[in-house]
Amino acid sequence: MLPFKPGAALLAAKKGLDIIPIASLGEYKILFGKRQKILIGNPIKSECPENVRYSKYAKEISAEAEKQVKKLYLELEEKYGKGKVYYKEDFSSENL
């Protein structure tokens, strides 16, 4: 899994929206008879304190979301076995 970037967290912090961590396990291409396993975590509140810049706060909640998604993914791996992890080189035109 690649590191999270704070862009979505920044939008959530500015609007006061919760972030829902989600982990999925399964093949990228869904084939007939194949299923995705999805685990949804607890919402992360994103109410930016008045004395903190949105960008700094977004980095903090982005790091928290990444930590929770990794934890959820490990739970899926324990229950269903190790899945395939995709990186940039996996997204060539042949694999899409």
MOBELLIN-V477294 format. One line per field, one symbol per residue. phi: phi as a letter, one per 30 degrees, with the letter a starting at -180 (. if undefined). burial: # if it has 24 or more other ideal C-beta (glycine too) atoms within 12 Angstrom, else .. A space follows every 10 residues. Layout:
# MOBELLIN-V477294
phi = ???
burial = ???
This chain:
# MOBELLIN-V477294
phi = .dddcdeddd ddddcicdcc dbbbbldddd ceicbdcbbc cddcdbcdde cbdedddddd dddddddddd dddddddddc jdcdccbedd cdddcc
burial = ...#.#.### .##.....#. #.####.... ........#. #..#.#.#.. ...#..#### ##.###.##. .##..#.... ..#....... ......
